[in-house]
């Protein structure tokens, strides 16, 4: 046996006889040019339920405000009042709403007390503020819930608010906050 054949046989014996050092799939084939070996590798991606919800400006901690100024208008006449220009992140009482989730079922609810006068303490119920949407993400009624169905959901819409102006209230500045909550079910 020539030295070359002996070296090849020794190398093959070492490869075959050596214990596997990794717990991976492996294949060994010996032969002429064009001989192949194959090994398989499996992959897994774990994605938990998630929800991203934005109402207004897209930066954490920023709470946009929609203002209504009744100066020069008749209070309580039932004519809806549009917001003061430049309020809301999209201006004129409109806020951007974004909802992304992979959850099987999603609902949005709105909670909040009343708008309270900073001097008088008198209140205006949130039911005096109405909202319209662009037909993509429905605006829940104040202290109500809207079911959005099943995910995955990747939606963007605009909500526009107006003041109904159906009652007469004491002169004051009235402030209040509504919390919109998305719940995955």
GUFIVO-563145 format. One record per atom (N, C-alpha, C): atom name; residue in three letters; x negated, z, y negated. Coordinates in steps of 0.02 Angstrom, whole numbers, plus 50000, padded with zeros to 5 digits. Atoms other than C-alpha are relative to their C-alpha. Example, Ala and Ser with C-alpha at 12.3 -4.5 7.8 and 13.67 -1.06 7.14 Angstrom:
GUFIVO-563145
NODE  atom  res     px     pz     py
NODE     N  ALA  49955  50000  50059
NODE    CA  ALA  49385  50390  50225
NODE     C  ALA  49955  50000  49940
NODE     N  SER  50042  49997  50059
NODE    CA  SER  49316  50357  50053
NODE     C  SER  50039  50037  49945
***
This chain:
GUFIVO-563145
NODE  atom  res     px     pz     py
NODE     N  UNK  49957  50000  50058
NODE    CA  UNK  50000  50000  50000
NODE     C  UNK  49955  50000  49939
NODE     N  UNK  50042  50004  50059
NODE    CA  UNK  49930  49953  49832
NODE     C  UNK  50015  50059  49954
NODE     N  UNK  49994  49944  50047
NODE    CA  UNK  49904  50078  49696
NODE     C  UNK  50062  49992  49955
NODE     N  UNK  49943  50013  50043
NODE    CA  UNK  50038  49996  49589
NODE     C  UNK  50065  50018  50037
NODE     N  UNK  49940  49985  49961
NODE    CA  UNK  50172  50009  49726
NODE     C  UNK  50006  50075  50012
NODE     N  UNK  50000  49928  49990
NODE    CA  UNK  50121  50188  49759
NODE     C  UNK  50023  50037  49937
NODE     N  UNK  49980  49969  50064
NODE    CA  UNK  50142  50233  49574
NODE     C  UNK  50075  49992  49987
NODE     N  UNK  49928  50012  50011
NODE    CA  UNK  50315  50153  49565
NODE     C  UNK  50041  50043  50048
NODE     N  UNK  49964  49959  49951
NODE    CA  UNK  50372  50240  49725
NODE     C  UNK  49998  50073  49981
NODE     N  UNK  50006  49930  50021
NODE    CA  UNK  50308  50407  49660
NODE     C  UNK  50046  50014  49940
NODE     N  UNK  49957  49991  50060
NODE    CA  UNK  50399  50384  49494
NODE     C  UNK  50073  50002  50020
NODE     N  UNK  49931  50001  49977
NODE    CA  UNK  50562  50340  49582
NODE     C  UNK  50017  50065  50036
NODE     N  UNK  49988  49938  49963
NODE    CA  UNK  50546  50490  49698
NODE     C  UNK  50005  50059  49952
NODE     N  UNK  49997  49944  50049
NODE    CA  UNK  50513  50605  49549
NODE     C  UNK  50066  50000  49963
NODE     N  UNK  49937  50004  50036
NODE    CA  UNK  50667  50542  49458
NODE     C  UNK  50058  50022  50044
NODE     N  UNK  49946  49984  49953
NODE    CA  UNK  50780  50555  49610
NODE     C  UNK  49998  50073  50020
NODE     N  UNK  50007  49931  49975
NODE    CA  UNK  50712  50723  49667
NODE     C  UNK  50004  50053  49946
NODE     N  UNK  50000  49950  50053
NODE    CA  UNK  50709  50808  49497
NODE     C  UNK  50071  50026  49989
NODE     N  UNK  49933  49974  50014
NODE    CA  UNK  50855  50925  49461
NODE     C  UNK  50024  49976  49932
NODE     N  UNK  49972  50022  50064
NODE    CA  UNK  50974  50871  49322
NODE     C  UNK  49993  50057  49950
NODE     N  UNK  50013  49949  50051
NODE    CA  UNK  50924  50963  49164
NODE     C  UNK  50059  50008  49951
NODE     N  UNK  49943  49996  50045
NODE    CA  UNK  51085  50925  49068
NODE     C  UNK  50063  49990  50041
NODE     N  UNK  49937  50007  49965
NODE    CA  UNK  51266  50934  49120
NODE     C  UNK  50038  49941  49971
NODE     N  UNK  49969  50060  50026
NODE    CA  UNK  51302  50759  49060
NODE     C  UNK  50008  49950  50057
NODE     N  UNK  49992  50053  49951
NODE    CA  UNK  51361  50607  49155
NODE     C  UNK  49936  49959  50001
NODE     N  UNK  50061  50041  49995
NODE    CA  UNK  51215  50503  49220
NODE     C  UNK  50007  49951  50056
NODE     N  UNK  50000  50053  49950
NODE    CA  UNK  51180  50351  49325
NODE     C  UNK  49929  49973  50005
NODE     N  UNK  50066  50028  49989
NODE    CA  UNK  51020  50284  49402
NODE     C  UNK  50007  49940  50046
NODE     N  UNK  50002  50061  49959
NODE    CA  UNK  51000  50108  49466
NODE     C  UNK  49930  49972  49995
NODE     N  UNK  50067  50029  49998
NODE    CA  UNK  50836  50029  49518
NODE     C  UNK  50008  49928  50023
NODE     N  UNK  49995  50069  49980
NODE    CA  UNK  50816  49842  49528
NODE     C  UNK  49964  49955  49952
NODE     N  UNK  50035  50048  50043
NODE    CA  UNK  50757  49686  49443
NODE     C  UNK  50029  50001  49929
NODE     N  UNK  49977  50007  50069
NODE    CA  UNK  50783  49638  49261
NODE     C  UNK  50075  49988  50000
NODE     N  UNK  49928  50005  50003
NODE    CA  UNK  50967  49654  49213
NODE     C  UNK  50036  50057  50034
NODE     N  UNK  49970  49942  49968
NODE    CA  UNK  50997  49813  49311
NODE     C  UNK  50027  50046  49945
NODE     N  UNK  49970  49957  50051
NODE    CA  UNK  51113  49930  49215
NODE     C  UNK  50014  50070  50026
NODE     N  UNK  49979  49931  49985
NODE    CA  UNK  51155  50113  49211
NODE     C  UNK  50053  50018  49948
NODE     N  UNK  49946  49981  50045
NODE    CA  UNK  51312  50188  49134
NODE     C  UNK  50010  50076  50002
NODE     N  UNK  49982  49929  50005
NODE    CA  UNK  51360  50362  49076
NODE     C  UNK  50059  50006  49952
NODE     N  UNK  49941  49991  50042
NODE    CA  UNK  51522  50424  48999
NODE     C  UNK  49993  50063  49959
NODE     N  UNK  49998  49943  50045
NODE    CA  UNK  51548  50542  48854
NODE     C  UNK  50070  50005  49973
NODE     N  UNK  49932  49993  50026
NODE    CA  UNK  51717  50611  48805
NODE     C  UNK  49998  50036  49932
NODE     N  UNK  49995  49971  50066
NODE    CA  UNK  51771  50663  48631
NODE     C  UNK  50066  50037  49993
NODE     N  UNK  49939  49963  50015
NODE    CA  UNK  51900  50788  48565
NODE     C  UNK  50000  50016  49926
NODE     N  UNK  49990  49980  50070
NODE    CA  UNK  51967  50814  48390
NODE     C  UNK  50059  50048  49999
NODE     N  UNK  49946  49951  50005
NODE    CA  UNK  52071  50970  48357
NODE     C  UNK  50023  50003  49927
NODE     N  UNK  49972  49998  50068
NODE    CA  UNK  52184  50959  48205
NODE     C  UNK  50059  50048  50000
NODE     N  UNK  49944  49952  50002
NODE    CA  UNK  52293  51111  48168
NODE     C  UNK  50054  49975  49951
NODE     N  UNK  49950  50014  50052
NODE    CA  UNK  52456  51104  48069
NODE     C  UNK  49969  50012  49932
NODE     N  UNK  50023  49988  50068
NODE    CA  UNK  52415  51084  47886
NODE     C  UNK  50054  49977  49952
NODE     N  UNK  49954  50022  50052
NODE    CA  UNK  52511  51066  47725
NODE     C  UNK  49962  50002  49933
NODE     N  UNK  50026  50003  50068
NODE    CA  UNK  52453  51012  47551
NODE     C  UNK  50060  49987  49956
NODE     N  UNK  49942  50006  50044
NODE    CA  UNK  52579  51034  47411
NODE     C  UNK  49977  50008  49928
NODE     N  UNK  50020  49999  50071
NODE    CA  UNK  52556  50996  47226
NODE     C  UNK  50062  49989  49958
NODE     N  UNK  49948  50010  50050
NODE    CA  UNK  52681  51018  47085
NODE     C  UNK  49965  50005  49933
NODE     N  UNK  50035  50002  50064
NODE    CA  UNK  52605  50964  46920
NODE     C  UNK  49928  49980  50008
NODE     N  UNK  50071  50017  50002
NODE    CA  UNK  52420  50953  46881
NODE     C  UNK  49966  50016  50066
NODE     N  UNK  50033  49994  49935
NODE    CA  UNK  52309  50931  47033
NODE     C  UNK  49937  50043  49998
NODE     N  UNK  50058  49955  49997
NODE    CA  UNK  52192  51077  47003
NODE     C  UNK  50026  50070  50014
NODE     N  UNK  49978  49934  49977
NODE    CA  UNK  52205  51246  47086
NODE     C  UNK  50004  50049  49941
NODE     N  UNK  49993  49948  50051
NODE    CA  UNK  52269  51385  46974
NODE     C  UNK  50034  49976  49936
NODE     N  UNK  49967  50027  50061
NODE    CA  UNK  52345  51269  46842
NODE     C  UNK  50075  50000  50011
NODE     N  UNK  49926  50000  49998
NODE    CA  UNK  52529  51303  46811
NODE     C  UNK  50024  49962  49938
NODE     N  UNK  49974  50039  50056
NODE    CA  UNK  52607  51168  46704
NODE     C  UNK  50065  50030  49975
NODE     N  UNK  49939  49974  50030
NODE    CA  UNK  52749  51209  46586
NODE     C  UNK  50040  49942  49972
NODE     N  UNK  49954  50049  50030
NODE    CA  UNK  52900  51105  46536
NODE     C  UNK  50036  50037  49944
NODE     N  UNK  49970  49968  50059
NODE    CA  UNK  52960  51147  46360
NODE     C  UNK  50063  49962  49977
NODE     N  UNK  49940  50028  50031
NODE    CA  UNK  53131  51119  46280
NODE     C  UNK  50006  50033  49931
NODE     N  UNK  49996  49974  50068
NODE    CA  UNK  53147  51137  46092
NODE     C  UNK  50069  49981  49972
NODE     N  UNK  49931  50011  50024
NODE    CA  UNK  53325  51158  46026
NODE     C  UNK  50004  49995  49924
NODE     N  UNK  49999  50006  50073
NODE    CA  UNK  53274  51148  45842
NODE     C  UNK  50036  49936  49979
NODE     N  UNK  49962  50057  50026
NODE    CA  UNK  53398  51035  45752
NODE     C  UNK  50054  49975  50048
NODE     N  UNK  49948  50021  49953
NODE    CA  UNK  53513  51024  45904
NODE     C  UNK  50055  50052  50003
NODE     N  UNK  49944  49954  49996
NODE    CA  UNK  53683  51102  45930
NODE     C  UNK  49998  50035  50068
NODE     N  UNK  50003  49961  49939
NODE    CA  UNK  53671  51242  46057
NODE     C  UNK  50068  50003  50034
NODE     N  UNK  49939  49991  49961
NODE    CA  UNK  53799  51247  46196
NODE     C  UNK  50049  49943  49998
NODE     N  UNK  49952  50055  50005
NODE    CA  UNK  53877  51076  46163
NODE     C  UNK  50005  49959  50065
NODE     N  UNK  49996  50034  49936
NODE    CA  UNK  53848  51019  46343
NODE     C  UNK  49960  49936  50005
NODE     N  UNK  50043  50059  49998
NODE    CA  UNK  53732  50877  46294
NODE     C  UNK  49931  50020  50027
NODE     N  UNK  50065  49984  49969
NODE    CA  UNK  53578  50882  46406
NODE     C  UNK  49944  49987  49950
NODE     N  UNK  50056  50005  50046
NODE    CA  UNK  53415  50907  46314
NODE     C  UNK  49938  49982  50041
NODE     N  UNK  50063  50020  49967
NODE    CA  UNK  53258  50814  46368
NODE     C  UNK  49945  50047  49977
NODE     N  UNK  50055  49955  50018
NODE    CA  UNK  53096  50909  46366
NODE     C  UNK  49962  49975  49940
NODE     N  UNK  50043  50016  50057
NODE    CA  UNK  52979  50914  46219
NODE     C  UNK  49945  49954  50025
NODE     N  UNK  50052  50048  49980
NODE    CA  UNK  52858  50768  46227
NODE     C  UNK  49933  50034  50014
NODE     N  UNK  50067  49975  49983
NODE    CA  UNK  52691  50801  46308
NODE     C  UNK  49999  50060  50046
NODE     N  UNK  50000  49943  49954
NODE    CA  UNK  52748  50939  46426
NODE     C  UNK  50011  49975  50071
NODE     N  UNK  50002  50024  49932
NODE    CA  UNK  52731  50928  46614
NODE     C  UNK  49937  49958  50007
NODE     N  UNK  50063  50036  49994
NODE    CA  UNK  52579  50842  46686
NODE     C  UNK  50007  49925  49988
NODE     N  UNK  49989  50071  50011
NODE    CA  UNK  52658  50669  46672
NODE     C  UNK  50035  49987  49933
NODE     N  UNK  49969  50002  50067
NODE    CA  UNK  52730  50705  46497
NODE     C  UNK  50077  49997  50004
NODE     N  UNK  49927  50003  50007
NODE    CA  UNK  52911  50719  46440
NODE     C  UNK  50038  50034  50057
NODE     N  UNK  49964  49960  49951
NODE    CA  UNK  52961  50852  46567
NODE     C  UNK  49995  49975  50071
NODE     N  UNK  50010  50027  49933
NODE    CA  UNK  52900  50755  46718
NODE     C  UNK  49937  50028  50030
NODE     N  UNK  50058  49975  49965
NODE    CA  UNK  52783  50829  46846
NODE     C  UNK  49989  49958  50064
NODE     N  UNK  50018  50035  49939
NODE    CA  UNK  52691  50744  46988
NODE     C  UNK  50008  50047  50059
NODE     N  UNK  49992  49960  49940
NODE    CA  UNK  52736  50807  47161
NODE     C  UNK  49969  49962  50059
NODE     N  UNK  50033  50030  49942
NODE    CA  UNK  52627  50773  47314
NODE     C  UNK  50010  50047  50059
NODE     N  UNK  49992  49961  49939
NODE    CA  UNK  52663  50829  47491
NODE     C  UNK  49967  49962  50058
NODE     N  UNK  50032  50028  49940
NODE    CA  UNK  52551  50796  47641
NODE     C  UNK  50001  50053  50054
NODE     N  UNK  49999  49954  49944
NODE    CA  UNK  52577  50876  47810
NODE     C  UNK  50005  49961  50065
NODE     N  UNK  49992  50030  49934
NODE    CA  UNK  52566  50837  47994
NODE     C  UNK  50048  50042  50042
NODE     N  UNK  49956  49954  49963
NODE    CA  UNK  52692  50971  48042
NODE     C  UNK  50062  49963  50026
NODE     N  UNK  49942  50031  49968
NODE    CA  UNK  52841  50929  48152
NODE     C  UNK  50062  50003  49956
NODE     N  UNK  49941  49993  50042
NODE    CA  UNK  52970  50991  48026
NODE     C  UNK  49981  50038  49937
NODE     N  UNK  50021  49972  50064
NODE    CA  UNK  52957  51036  47842
NODE     C  UNK  50061  50012  49956
NODE     N  UNK  49949  49988  50050
NODE    CA  UNK  53068  51116  47711
NODE     C  UNK  49968  50026  49935
NODE     N  UNK  50022  49976  50066
NODE    CA  UNK  53047  51152  47524
NODE     C  UNK  50054  50045  49973
NODE     N  UNK  49951  49959  50033
NODE    CA  UNK  53130  51296  47437
NODE     C  UNK  49974  50020  49931
NODE     N  UNK  50015  49981  50068
NODE    CA  UNK  53136  51352  47256
NODE     C  UNK  50026  50070  49988
NODE     N  UNK  49979  49931  50015
NODE    CA  UNK  53141  51535  47204
NODE     C  UNK  49977  50018  49930
NODE     N  UNK  50018  49975  50066
NODE    CA  UNK  53139  51619  47036
NODE     C  UNK  50058  50039  49972
NODE     N  UNK  49946  49960  50031
NODE    CA  UNK  53237  51741  46931
NODE     C  UNK  50035  49959  49948
NODE     N  UNK  49971  50036  50056
NODE    CA  UNK  53299  51687  46762
NODE     C  UNK  49946  49990  49947
NODE     N  UNK  50043  50004  50059
NODE    CA  UNK  53217  51633  46601
NODE     C  UNK  50018  50059  49956
NODE     N  UNK  49987  49938  50037
NODE    CA  UNK  53198  51792  46499
NODE     C  UNK  49974  49993  49929
NODE     N  UNK  50020  50001  50070
NODE    CA  UNK  53194  51805  46310
NODE     C  UNK  49943  50048  49987
NODE     N  UNK  50059  49958  50012
NODE    CA  UNK  53025  51873  46251
NODE     C  UNK  50014  50057  49952
NODE     N  UNK  49984  49947  50048
NODE    CA  UNK  53106  51976  46112
NODE     C  UNK  50064  50036  50022
NODE     N  UNK  49934  49970  49987
NODE    CA  UNK  53288  52005  46160
NODE     C  UNK  50009  50024  50072
NODE     N  UNK  49990  49983  49929
NODE    CA  UNK  53270  52017  46349
NODE     C  UNK  50061  49966  50030
NODE     N  UNK  49943  50038  49976
NODE    CA  UNK  53424  51906  46363
NODE     C  UNK  49975  49948  50050
NODE     N  UNK  50022  50048  49949
NODE    CA  UNK  53419  51788  46511
NODE     C  UNK  50041  49936  49999
NODE     N  UNK  49967  50064  49989
NODE    CA  UNK  53461  51606  46542
NODE     C  UNK  49988  49984  50074
NODE     N  UNK  50010  50015  49929
NODE    CA  UNK  53492  51562  46725
NODE     C  UNK  49965  49933  50010
NODE     N  UNK  50034  50063  49985
NODE    CA  UNK  53382  51428  46802
NODE     C  UNK  50049  49944  50015
NODE     N  UNK  49951  50052  49987
NODE    CA  UNK  53542  51337  46846
NODE     C  UNK  50014  49958  49938
NODE     N  UNK  49993  50038  50062
NODE    CA  UNK  53541  51280  46662
NODE     C  UNK  49948  49944  49996
NODE     N  UNK  50051  50053  49999
NODE    CA  UNK  53389  51173  46703
NODE     C  UNK  50014  49956  50061
NODE     N  UNK  49987  50047  49946
NODE    CA  UNK  53422  51018  46806
NODE     C  UNK  49939  49957  50011
NODE     N  UNK  50057  50041  49983
NODE    CA  UNK  53300  50906  46894
NODE     C  UNK  50022  49937  50036
NODE     N  UNK  49989  50061  49962
NODE    CA  UNK  53296  50729  46956
NODE     C  UNK  49934  49980  50031
NODE     N  UNK  50060  50022  49966
NODE    CA  UNK  53174  50650  47076
NODE     C  UNK  49999  49924  50003
NODE     N  UNK  50007  50072  49994
NODE    CA  UNK  53111  50475  47107
NODE     C  UNK  50025  49972  50066
NODE     N  UNK  49972  50023  49937
NODE    CA  UNK  53199  50466  47275
NODE     C  UNK  49954  50008  50060
NODE     N  UNK  50048  49994  49945
NODE    CA  UNK  53047  50512  47381
NODE     C  UNK  49999  50072  50026
NODE     N  UNK  49999  49930  49981
NODE    CA  UNK  53037  50703  47381
NODE     C  UNK  50057  50033  49962
NODE     N  UNK  49942  49971  50035
NODE    CA  UNK  53205  50784  47342
NODE     C  UNK  49983  50068  49969
NODE     N  UNK  50010  49937  50034
NODE    CA  UNK  53203  50926  47217
NODE     C  UNK  50050  50051  50029
NODE     N  UNK  49952  49950  49975
NODE    CA  UNK  53277  51083  47296
NODE     C  UNK  50035  50034  49941
NODE     N  UNK  49965  49961  50051
NODE    CA  UNK  53410  51176  47197
NODE     C  UNK  49963  50066  49991
NODE     N  UNK  50030  49934  50011
NODE    CA  UNK  53348  51337  47117
NODE     C  UNK  50033  50049  50048
NODE     N  UNK  49978  49954  49947
NODE    CA  UNK  53362  51471  47250
NODE     C  UNK  50035  49963  50057
NODE     N  UNK  49973  50039  49945
NODE    CA  UNK  53398  51334  47377
NODE     C  UNK  49944  49970  50042
NODE     N  UNK  50048  50028  49954
NODE    CA  UNK  53313  51243  47519
NODE     C  UNK  50018  49928  50015
NODE     N  UNK  49991  50070  49982
NODE    CA  UNK  53288  51058  47558
NODE     C  UNK  49957  49986  50061
NODE     N  UNK  50037  50017  49939
NODE    CA  UNK  53239  50999  47732
NODE     C  UNK  49976  49928  49994
NODE     N  UNK  50029  50067  50007
NODE    CA  UNK  53120  50850  47731
NODE     C  UNK  49992  49964  50066
NODE     N  UNK  50006  50034  49936
NODE    CA  UNK  53125  50810  47917
NODE     C  UNK  49931  50009  50031
NODE     N  UNK  50060  49992  49959
NODE    CA  UNK  52977  50777  48028
NODE     C  UNK  49940  49963  49971
NODE     N  UNK  50063  50029  50023
NODE    CA  UNK  52795  50736  47994
NODE     C  UNK  49972  49952  50051
NODE     N  UNK  50040  49986  50059
NODE    CA  UNK  52672  50671  47972
NODE     C  UNK  50031  49971  49937
NODE     N  UNK  49972  50018  50065
NODE    CA  UNK  52718  50658  47789
NODE     C  UNK  49942  49992  49950
NODE     N  UNK  50048  50012  50054
NODE    CA  UNK  52613  50584  47648
NODE     C  UNK  50039  49968  49942
NODE     N  UNK  49954  50023  50051
NODE    CA  UNK  52726  50572  47495
NODE     C  UNK  49977  50020  49930
NODE     N  UNK  50012  49984  50071
NODE    CA  UNK  52708  50566  47306
NODE     C  UNK  50063  49981  49962
NODE     N  UNK  49940  50012  50038
NODE    CA  UNK  52851  50578  47183
NODE     C  UNK  49992  50030  49930
NODE     N  UNK  49997  49968  50065
NODE    CA  UNK  52895  50630  47005
NODE     C  UNK  50067  50037  49995
NODE     N  UNK  49940  49961  50014
NODE    CA  UNK  53018  50768  46962
NODE     C  UNK  50006  50005  49924
NODE     N  UNK  49988  49997  50073
NODE    CA  UNK  53095  50762  46786
NODE     C  UNK  50054  50051  49987
NODE     N  UNK  49956  49944  50014
NODE    CA  UNK  53180  50913  46710
NODE     C  UNK  50035  49991  49933
NODE     N  UNK  49964  49998  50064
NODE    CA  UNK  53312  50932  46574
NODE     C  UNK  50039  50066  49996
NODE     N  UNK  49963  49938  50012
NODE    CA  UNK  53406  51078  46497
NODE     C  UNK  50073  49981  49990
NODE     N  UNK  49929  50019  50002
NODE    CA  UNK  53596  51068  46525
NODE     C  UNK  50034  50017  49934
NODE     N  UNK  49973  49981  50065
NODE    CA  UNK  53637  51159  46361
NODE     C  UNK  50075  50010  50002
NODE     N  UNK  49927  49990  49993
NODE    CA  UNK  53808  51218  46419
NODE     C  UNK  50024  50066  49971
NODE     N  UNK  49980  49935  50027
NODE    CA  UNK  53806  51393  46342
NODE     C  UNK  49959  50014  49938
NODE     N  UNK  50035  49978  50061
NODE    CA  UNK  53755  51477  46180
NODE     C  UNK  49964  50065  50016
NODE     N  UNK  50042  49941  49987
NODE    CA  UNK  53613  51603  46192
NODE     C  UNK  49970  50025  49935
NODE     N  UNK  50032  49971  50060
NODE    CA  UNK  53530  51720  46066
NODE     C  UNK  49937  49962  49983
NODE     N  UNK  50062  50033  50019
NODE    CA  UNK  53387  51648  45965
NODE     C  UNK  49940  50039  50029
NODE     N  UNK  50057  49968  49967
NODE    CA  UNK  53226  51685  46061
NODE     C  UNK  49959  49945  50034
NODE     N  UNK  50039  50044  49956
NODE    CA  UNK  53091  51604  46165
NODE     C  UNK  50010  50026  50070
NODE     N  UNK  49984  49981  49932
NODE    CA  UNK  53142  51607  46348
NODE     C  UNK  49948  49971  50048
NODE     N  UNK  50051  50021  49952
NODE    CA  UNK  53010  51600  46484
NODE     C  UNK  50020  50020  50071
NODE     N  UNK  49988  49984  49929
NODE    CA  UNK  53022  51595  46673
NODE     C  UNK  49959  49953  50044
NODE     N  UNK  50039  50040  49952
NODE    CA  UNK  52931  51529  46825
NODE     C  UNK  50039  49992  50064
NODE     N  UNK  49970  50014  49935
NODE    CA  UNK  53000  51446  46980
NODE     C  UNK  49942  49988  50048
NODE     N  UNK  50050  50010  49947
NODE    CA  UNK  52899  51451  47141
NODE     C  UNK  50030  49953  50051
NODE     N  UNK  49980  50046  49947
NODE    CA  UNK  52917  51300  47254
NODE     C  UNK  49956  50013  50060
NODE     N  UNK  50037  49985  49940
NODE    CA  UNK  52866  51335  47433
NODE     C  UNK  50016  49950  50054
NODE     N  UNK  49991  50043  49942
NODE    CA  UNK  52839  51213  47575
NODE     C  UNK  49986  50041  50062
NODE     N  UNK  50008  49963  49937
NODE    CA  UNK  52862  51288  47747
NODE     C  UNK  50000  49950  50058
NODE     N  UNK  50000  50041  49940
NODE    CA  UNK  52812  51203  47909
NODE     C  UNK  50035  50040  50054
NODE     N  UNK  49958  49966  49950
NODE    CA  UNK  52933  51243  48048
NODE     C  UNK  49978  49980  50070
***
